[in-house]
Amino acid sequence: MPEHSHHGHGHASHATRAFALGTLINLAYAGVEALIGWRAGSLALLSDALHNFGDVLGLALAWAAAVLAQRAPTARHTYGWRRATQLSPLANALLLVGFSGALINESLRRLAAPPEVAGRVVMLVAAIGVLVNLGSAALFHHGQHGDLNRRGAYLHLMADAGVSMTAVLAGLGMYYLGWRWLDPALALLVSLVIIASSWGLLRSSFRQVMDAVPEHLDSLEVERFLLALPGVQALHHLHIWPIGADEIALTAHVVRDREDGHDQFIELAVAALEQRFGINHATLQIEYGGHCRHDSDDHAPHH
């Protein structure tokens, strides 16, 4: 007897507004930075503007995912489009690593022959970039620990703020001390930091896409909890996976030693799973007897 628990599938509209605002602000800044860099003949600013355009693409992906996640389920897409919030952070993490690799390559090239850069222009424009990126990151700070889509955007913007801050420091050093090597050296350091910080996001988002059990859950603990419920003799085909941001699904076959009271049992079990583990989309199938009738059809581990 299958039973389902559904919990708040729609995301608040302020989430998509945050992505929209962050995307537009950073797009405007990247355009201004590119124009100033071209007028001032600063390759550093032009390169950073190109990097920021890439970041805008990452934000746009997150924005699109947040919008798609609000689409209602259909006969073809019975879960809706909430999986988009898992694909977006994976793409975001890959963008972070890709741009960092490009920056490392460019930094190593410039270390060999540091070019002449207008330090004052770099310093002033980069300082504005710090403010823009920190302000945009603040839009995603709330709730980013429970939503990889928002966390990807938050980490992306904080990394950009770090890049802009090193550009400020490089501008100071170049303008007052004539240290042209500061620009590529600090860019190299920041690129390595970005790769290190984005690794966790890349790993987490990949696991989500592969339907892994959410990192904060222990599947064995959930199994023990279900086995301890009244009348439960055995448990088969337990699967736990994320559907989208803040949504976790569970399916399981539960073998019970009684023929009646299943509706009440399922209602209590589903409520307890949500309260204790945050599993808000549970499907339990009751089996009566000593073993599950579908063992031969499932290749998942049996407990």
C-alpha positions as a printed Julia matrix, in Angstrom:
303×3 Matrix{Float64}:
  0.0     0.0     0.0
  1.88    3.07   -1.17
  1.45    6.42    0.49
  3.1     9.73   -0.21
  4.06   12.79    1.74
  4.34   16.07   -0.17
  5.93   19.17    1.26
  6.16   22.68   -0.21
  7.36   22.11   -3.76
  7.31   25.82   -4.72
 10.18   28.16   -3.88
  9.55   31.7    -2.76
  9.69   34.29   -5.5
 12.32   36.28   -3.59
 14.81   33.48   -4.41
 14.49   34.09   -8.14
 14.57   37.86   -7.55
 17.93   37.41   -5.82
 19.33   35.56   -8.84
 17.87   38.12  -11.23
 19.25   41.09   -9.28
 22.67   39.48   -8.81
 22.91   38.62  -12.51
 21.94   42.1   -13.72
 24.24   43.92  -11.26
 27.25   41.81  -12.23
 26.46   42.07  -15.93
 26.38   45.86  -15.65
 29.66   45.93  -13.71
 31.42   43.61  -16.16
 30.34   45.85  -19.05
 31.6    49.0   -17.33
 34.86   47.28  -16.37
 35.43   46.13  -19.93
 34.79   49.66  -21.27
 37.17   51.28  -18.76
 39.8    48.6   -19.38
 39.6    49.19  -23.13
 39.77   52.98  -22.74
 42.71   52.74  -20.3
 44.53   50.04  -22.26
 44.54   47.77  -19.23
 44.76   44.08  -20.14
 44.27   43.19  -16.47
 40.87   44.89  -16.36
 39.83   43.42  -19.69
 40.78   39.94  -18.49
 38.89   40.45  -15.24
 35.88   41.72  -17.18
 35.95   38.53  -19.26
 36.11   36.53  -16.03
 33.13   38.45  -14.67
 31.14   37.76  -17.83
 31.78   34.09  -17.15
 30.5    34.58  -13.62
 27.38   36.22  -14.99
 26.84   33.08  -17.03
 27.1    31.01  -13.84
 24.59   33.25  -12.08
 22.29   33.07  -15.09
 22.39   29.27  -14.89
 21.46   29.41  -11.2
 18.7    31.93  -11.94
 17.3    29.73  -14.72
 17.41   26.7   -12.43
 15.51   28.56   -9.7
 12.83   29.54  -12.22
 12.6    26.04  -13.7
 12.27   24.54  -10.21
  8.97   26.4    -9.79
  7.36   24.73  -12.8
  4.51   22.45  -11.86
  4.8    18.68  -12.4
  3.38   17.33  -15.66
  2.47   13.9   -17.02
  5.95   13.77  -18.59
  7.92   15.41  -15.74
  6.17   14.04  -12.67
  8.69   15.63  -10.3
  8.56   18.94  -12.13
 11.87   20.61  -12.98
 13.4    20.68   -9.52
 16.39   18.64  -10.73
 17.59   21.83  -12.41
 18.73   23.1    -9.01
 21.16   20.16   -8.9
 22.52   20.58  -12.42
 23.16   24.31  -11.98
 25.64   24.07   -9.06
 27.53   21.34  -10.93
 27.87   23.62  -13.95
 28.77   26.5   -11.64
 31.55   24.49   -9.97
 32.94   23.43  -13.35
 32.97   27.08  -14.44
 34.88   28.05  -11.3
 37.52   25.4   -11.89
 37.72   26.22  -15.61
 38.2    29.95  -15.13
 40.72   29.33  -12.36
 42.74   27.1   -14.68
 42.72   29.83  -17.33
 43.85   32.41  -14.74
 46.69   30.15  -13.6
 47.91   29.78  -17.17
 47.75   33.54  -17.77
 49.42   34.29  -14.42
 52.36   32.01  -15.18
 52.77   33.65  -18.6
 52.77   37.14  -17.07
 55.21   36.18  -14.31
 57.81   35.53  -17.0
 57.34   39.01  -18.46
 55.16   41.29  -16.3
 53.5    43.92  -18.52
 53.09   47.61  -17.67
 49.67   48.15  -16.08
 47.95   51.37  -15.0
 47.99   50.71  -11.27
 45.66   53.54  -10.23
 42.93   52.54  -12.71
 43.19   48.87  -11.7
 43.0    49.81   -8.03
 39.9    52.02   -8.32
 37.9    49.78  -10.64
 38.77   46.66   -8.64
 37.68   48.39   -5.4
 34.26   48.95   -6.97
 34.29   45.27   -7.95
 34.82   44.25   -4.32
 31.73   46.2    -3.26
 29.65   44.89   -6.16
 30.55   41.26   -5.51
 30.13   41.44   -1.73
 26.77   43.15   -2.16
 25.65   40.52   -4.66
 26.88   37.68   -2.44
 24.79   39.06    0.44
 21.69   38.36   -1.66
 22.44   34.64   -1.47
 23.87   34.33    2.04
 20.58   33.45    3.69
 19.63   29.82    3.04
 22.78   28.97    1.07
 23.73   26.13    3.45
 20.57   24.18    2.59
 20.46   24.96   -1.13
 23.41   24.06   -3.34
 22.07   26.27   -6.1
 22.23   29.36   -3.85
 25.51   28.16   -2.33
 27.08   27.9    -5.78
 26.11   31.5    -6.54
 27.31   32.65   -3.1
 30.73   30.98   -3.42
 31.08   32.26   -6.96
 30.53   35.87   -5.87
 32.75   35.6    -2.79
 35.52   34.21   -4.99
 35.04   37.18   -7.31
 35.31   39.55   -4.37
 38.62   37.88   -3.5
 39.87   38.31   -7.05
 38.88   41.98   -7.02
 40.6    42.52   -3.66
 43.86   41.08   -4.96
 43.53   43.39   -7.94
 43.24   46.32   -5.5
 46.4    45.18   -3.7
 48.19   44.66   -7.0
 47.14   48.14   -8.12
 48.53   49.64   -4.9
 51.82   47.81   -5.29
 52.19   48.68   -8.96
 51.25   52.33   -8.5
 53.34   53.11   -5.41
 56.18   50.56   -5.65
 56.37   49.72   -9.34
 56.07   46.0    -8.61
 54.56   44.81  -11.87
 54.96   41.15  -10.85
 52.32   41.59   -8.1
 49.44   41.33  -10.55
 50.23   37.83  -11.89
 51.53   36.57   -8.54
 48.36   37.46   -6.62
 46.17   36.21   -9.46
 47.95   32.86   -9.27
 47.39   32.64   -5.52
 43.7    33.5    -5.77
 43.17   30.98   -8.57
 44.52   28.2    -6.36
 42.26   29.33   -3.5
 39.22   29.33   -5.8
 39.96   25.79   -6.97
 40.33   24.6    -3.37
 37.09   26.27   -2.26
 35.07   25.07   -5.25
 36.12   21.43   -4.85
 33.58   20.83   -2.09
 30.77   22.29   -4.21
 31.83   20.2    -7.21
 31.86   17.01   -5.13
 28.52   17.73   -3.43
 26.71   18.7    -6.62
 28.06   15.64   -8.46
 26.8    13.39   -5.68
 23.38   15.01   -5.86
 23.16   14.51   -9.61
 24.06   10.84   -9.06
 21.17   10.49   -6.55
 23.47    9.9    -3.58
 22.08   10.02   -0.05
 22.32   13.66    1.18
 25.55   14.21    3.08
 23.83   15.15    6.35
 21.88   11.87    6.45
 23.02    8.4     7.52
 21.05    5.77    5.59
 21.83    3.14    8.23
 20.37    5.39   10.92
 17.2     5.85    8.86
 17.03    2.08    8.36
 17.37    1.41   12.09
 14.66    3.98   12.78
 12.2     2.3    10.41
 13.01   -1.18   11.73
 12.28    0.01   15.28
  8.74    1.12   14.43
  5.88   -0.99   15.85
  5.16   -4.2    13.98
  8.06   -3.92   11.51
  9.75   -7.26   10.82
 12.03   -6.35    7.94
 12.91   -3.6     5.48
 13.76   -3.88    1.78
 14.63   -1.59   -1.11
 15.4     1.5     0.99
 16.38    4.4    -1.26
 17.05    8.01   -0.22
 17.89   10.78   -2.68
 17.53   14.55   -3.14
 14.83   15.8    -5.51
 15.75   19.48   -5.42
 16.62   22.24   -3.0
 15.43   21.27    0.51
 13.52   18.25   -0.81
 14.49   14.67    0.04
 12.7    11.57   -1.2
 12.57    8.1     0.34
 11.09    4.84   -0.88
 11.04    1.57    1.05
  9.21   -1.76    1.31
  8.24   -2.41    4.92
  7.39   -5.94    6.07
  4.89   -5.95    8.96
  3.52   -8.75   11.12
 -0.1    -7.62   11.0
 -2.74   -7.22    8.33
 -4.46   -4.08    9.53
 -3.58   -0.59   10.77
 -1.36    0.15    7.78
 -2.86    3.57    7.04
 -2.23    4.82   10.57
  1.26    3.28   10.57
  2.21    5.01    7.3
  0.84    8.36    8.46
  2.85    8.24   11.68
  6.01    6.93    9.96
  5.94    9.59    7.24
  5.46   12.38    9.79
  8.31   11.02   11.93
 10.66   10.79    8.93
 10.07   14.44    8.13
 10.38   15.63   11.71
 13.51   13.63   12.57
 15.41   13.5     9.27
 13.86   16.21    7.08
 12.7    13.59    4.56
  9.64   15.32    3.16
  8.69   13.09    0.22
  8.38    9.54    1.6
  6.76    6.55   -0.1
  6.28    3.4     1.96
  4.97    0.12    0.57
  3.65   -2.34    3.12
  4.42   -6.04    2.72
  2.69   -8.62    4.88
  4.65  -11.78    5.54
  8.2   -12.96    6.04
  9.9   -11.49    2.99
  9.52   -9.0     0.17
  7.92  -10.27   -3.03
 10.11   -8.13   -5.34
 13.64   -8.98   -4.18
 14.62  -10.49   -7.52
 13.64   -7.33   -9.4
 15.87   -4.9    -7.5
 19.66   -4.72   -7.7
 19.94   -2.34   -4.76
 21.59   -3.52   -1.52
 19.16   -5.39    0.73
 19.18   -5.02    4.47
